[in-house]
């Protein structure tokens, strides 16, 4: 159900932008972090279903998942956290802090140009 709510919010935001510039949206890109993740198939299905009959009908969605990042307390390196190897990629240290997860964000909307 989370994906349906996300799809509805995205649809409303995209329609608002489309009406502002009087253009048809053809593609949108969203990003999300590891903890704010969505199921790609469920989100695309929900968006397609609720977009039918609107200016967004037939739009494509691109979903980019951003990895969790950590900052090494030894050398300050910022790195993608690998759950199978919880060590800094630069110095090999295992003392690090997790950085805030990337939020679920509507990054870009591509519109059809005439």
C-alpha positions in Angstrom: 0.0 0.0 0.0 2.9 2.3 0.6 3.6 2.4 -3.2 0.0 3.5 -3.9 0.3 6.5 -1.6 3.6 7.4 -3.2 2.2 7.0 -6.7 -0.8 9.2 -5.8 1.5 12.0 -4.4 3.7 11.8 -7.5 0.8 12.0 -9.8 -0.6 15.1 -8.1 2.8 16.8 -8.2 3.4 15.9 -11.9 -0.1 17.1 -12.9 0.5 20.4 -11.1 3.8 21.0 -12.9 2.3 19.9 -16.3 -0.6 22.4 -15.8 1.9 25.2 -15.0 3.7 24.8 -18.3 0.9 23.4 -20.3 2.9 20.3 -21.4 2.4 16.6 -21.4 4.7 14.7 -19.1 6.4 11.6 -20.6 8.9 10.5 -18.0 9.7 11.0 -14.3 12.7 10.0 -12.2 12.5 9.3 -8.5 15.3 8.5 -6.1 15.1 6.7 -2.8 17.5 5.5 -0.1 17.8 2.0 1.4 15.4 2.7 4.3 13.0 4.8 2.2 12.9 2.2 -0.6 9.9 1.3 -2.7 9.2 -1.8 -4.7 9.8 -0.8 -8.3 7.2 -3.1 -9.8 4.5 -2.2 -7.3 5.1 1.6 -7.7 5.1 1.4 -11.5 1.9 -0.7 -11.4 0.1 1.7 -9.0 1.2 4.8 -10.9 0.1 3.3 -14.3 -3.3 2.4 -12.8 -4.1 5.8 -11.2 -2.6 7.8 -14.1 -5.0 6.2 -16.7 -7.3 8.8 -18.1 -5.1 11.7 -16.9 -2.4 13.7 -18.7 0.1 11.3 -17.1 -1.4 8.2 -18.8 1.4 6.2 -20.5 4.2 8.0 -18.6 7.4 6.1 -17.8 8.9 6.0 -14.3 12.6 5.7 -13.6 13.5 4.6 -10.1 17.0 5.0 -8.7 18.0 3.3 -5.4 20.7 5.1 -3.5 22.9 3.0 -1.2 23.3 3.7 2.5 26.4 5.6 3.2 28.8 5.7 6.1 31.6 8.0 7.3 34.8 6.5 8.7 35.7 7.8 12.1 39.4 7.1 11.4 40.0 8.7 8.0 36.6 10.6 7.3 36.1 8.7 4.1 32.4 8.6 3.0 31.6 5.2 1.4 28.6 3.0 0.4 27.9 0.6 3.2 28.1 -3.0 2.2 26.3 -5.2 4.7 28.7 -8.1 3.9 31.8 -6.0 4.4 31.3 -3.3 7.1 34.7 -1.7 6.7 35.9 1.6 5.3 37.0 1.2 1.6 39.9 3.5 2.2 41.6 2.5 5.4 39.9 -0.7 6.3 38.6 0.6 9.6 35.4 -0.7 11.1 34.5 2.4 13.2 32.0 4.4 11.2 28.8 6.3 11.5 25.8 5.8 9.2 24.8 9.0 7.4 21.1 10.0 6.9 19.3 7.9 4.3 18.3 9.5 1.1 14.7 10.6 1.1 12.1 9.5 -1.5 12.3 12.3 -4.0 10.7 13.2 -7.3 13.9 14.3 -9.0 12.9 15.2 -12.6 10.0 15.3 -14.9 10.5 15.2 -18.7 7.9 16.8 -20.8 7.0 16.4 -24.5 8.1 19.3 -26.6 6.4 20.3 -29.7 
